[in-house]
């Protein structure tokens, strides 16, 4: 029931965002000379194949980690916690390493732009700063949780002790160290994908289309990486909040409850924050899938008035 409510909320928010972003998406509509429409269609197909390959690679990674989690119950859900970030990182690597080409029979021509293209060139500044701040917050939280964790008999720091009560699983060092490593890996994969988007050779004939594709690709990369980050960090917050509340609350005879403060309030805060962050993560991943599977040809319209000729083979 909880998962059903979660998915309904995700779909509701995604629908609201898509309706509200129609104007911004309309700005990405590109006019392509009619003489070049065939080449543009080929280009659009290559982009779609790349995006589908990215989603397929991420889906296979999710399936594999879920199988590992089922086969290794003694790992206490660690593969499942890492699954969103690992799947996103693998998908981003496939995205970055799969070229899309504009193919014609003309020799290769390259054009230079006096304005340098950076990894942040094709998106708003807040779209890069917010995920960066969130990644730093995840690392800081993992360190704090690791310091607060206690070791159960097996020596793994995955429990928390408050007073005389111990509860788990808790994202101590057992989960925190892989969490930090995963966040660094996801950040590196994101930068690599953004760097490939920015540094790929520019098509002289399809200048406007080229920029539109780069903007859309940047949207997909940032939505996917940010969504994965929020998904697994939201899950960690939920686990941490649940364990903290269990360790801080004692049920007394007669139905009375004794809560150790401020630990109980902090645990409740973690639960609420985890729900919000996980919801945001689901929304961003859904938006990335929608943008990645939207046929780029839908944003290309042939125009008769043009003197352009066939273009060269270019990476985008």
Number of C-alpha atoms within 10 A of each C-alpha: 5 7 8 9 10 15 14 12 16 21 16 12 17 20 14 11 13 14 10 11 11 10 10 10 13 10 10 17 17 23 16 24 21 17 17 19 18 14 19 24 15 16 22 22 17 18 25 18 14 21 25 17 16 24 23 15 20 24 17 14 21 21 13 15 20 18 13 16 19 15 10 13 11 9 13 15 16 19 22 20 21 23 24 27 30 22 26 29 28 21 28 30 19 21 28 21 13 18 16 21 21 22 17 16 9 11 10 12 14 12 10 9 7 5 7 9 14 13 18 16 16 20 16 11 10 9 15 14 12 12 19 14 10 15 21 15 13 23 20 14 19 24 19 15 22 22 14 18 25 22 16 15 7 7 9 14 24 26 25 28 20 20 9 8 12 20 21 21 20 29 30 26 24 21 24 25 15 16 24 20 12 21 24 15 16 25 20 15 23 24 18 18 24 25 17 21 26 23 14 15 18 20 23 15 19 23 13 15 22 20 18 20 20 20 18 18 25 24 20 24 25 23 23 31 28 29 28 28 27 29 28 25 30 25 18 25 26 25 19 28 26 21 24 28 23 22 24 26 17 15 11 9 7 6 7 9 11 12 16 15 12 9 18 22 16 15 24 17 15 22 24 14 17 24 17 14 22 25 20 22 26 24 26 25 27 18 22 24 18 14 17 24 17 13 15 23 18 10 19 19 14 16 14 10 10 12 8 13 11 18 20 20 20 22 19 23
